[in-house]
Amino acid sequence: MSDVTRTPVARPVCADYAAVTEARAADPGAVAKAWQARSTRPTVRGDGRLMIVAADHPARGALAVGARPTAMNNRVDLLDRLRAALADPGVDGVLATSDILDDLVLLGALEDKVVFSSFNRGGLAGSVFELDDRMTAATPASTAAARMNGGKMLCRIDVDDPGTVNTMTACAQAIDELAAHGLIAMVEPFMSGRVNGKVRNDLSPDAVIKSIHIGQGLGSTSAYTWMKLPVVDEMDRVMEATTMPTLLLGGDPTDADEAFASWEKALGLPSVRGLIVGRTLLYPSNDDVSAAVATAVAMVR
């Protein structure tokens, strides 16, 4: 049986961005129709490795990339970059919020691609409630209805912030609901705290290990749980903390070459199945998205 569940549509619903806006205004039902017409694929196939591009930061109000504070302001520019990345046959799919994913499906950019929706974007960057990261984006039900592969949730854990328990509870419920649909729950855990009033993630090996144990214990089943983890020092020891399939996140590094080198080394570790990277690939210093993506694809493959 073929991995593809439907024959790819012959052409996108919308030929350009003006048509996307027109469809949203005149025929909003076109979005759901496009999701149902899209050709899907299983998460794991072929060599079992995954190269996923991520673009869910804007919905949390995080628009900066490196020294560029407004890098992600322009939606059309972001979509251009995502479409360039997805055009590489070595890129398996995308992680994003519903607004971005709906644009991409209307533009025909998600044919035969793995798609992860992003769930909790309520912890707006810099807000006093940042660690009370409620589910304000996609849901397990909407993810299943659109025939996506799963959903991703951020779970920052600050033992000094009472909002943390709300985030943990919401993540546990989402994991259970995704599992009921047979969909992957991509959990991104961090031990976090406020430094001079700003939330910072503790990227020391022992803190990442602790976050893994807390994150992979959420929910009543771990059957569909995957981990999304940062590349830190002593990754060989860090990855001993889990048997969950794991994708490595890219973050917003200041040195792209250093980031690529660290990814390449970590990709050989047990449980690591690939990369899930956003800003480093979509906004490289030379703005050559295709070249940055090709470098990452070569590492994963």
Secondary structure as UniProt FT lines:
FT   HELIX           17..26
FT   HELIX           29..37
FT   TURN            46..47
FT   STRAND          50..55
FT   HELIX           58..60
FT   TURN            66..67
FT   TURN            69..72
FT   HELIX           75..86
FT   TURN            89..90
FT   STRAND          93..96
FT   HELIX           98..106
FT   TURN            107..112
FT   STRAND          114..118
FT   TURN            125..126
FT   TURN            128..131
FT   HELIX           140..145
FT   TURN            146..147
FT   STRAND          150..157
FT   TURN            159..160
FT   HELIX           163..180
FT   TURN            181..182
FT   STRAND          184..195
FT   TURN            196..197
FT   STRAND          198..201
FT   HELIX           205..216
FT   TURN            223..224
FT   STRAND          225..230
FT   TURN            233..234
FT   HELIX           235..238
FT   HELIX           239..241
FT   STRAND          246..249
FT   HELIX           256..266
FT   TURN            267..268
FT   TURN            270..271
FT   STRAND          272..277
FT   HELIX           279..282
FT   TURN            285..286
FT   HELIX           289..300
//
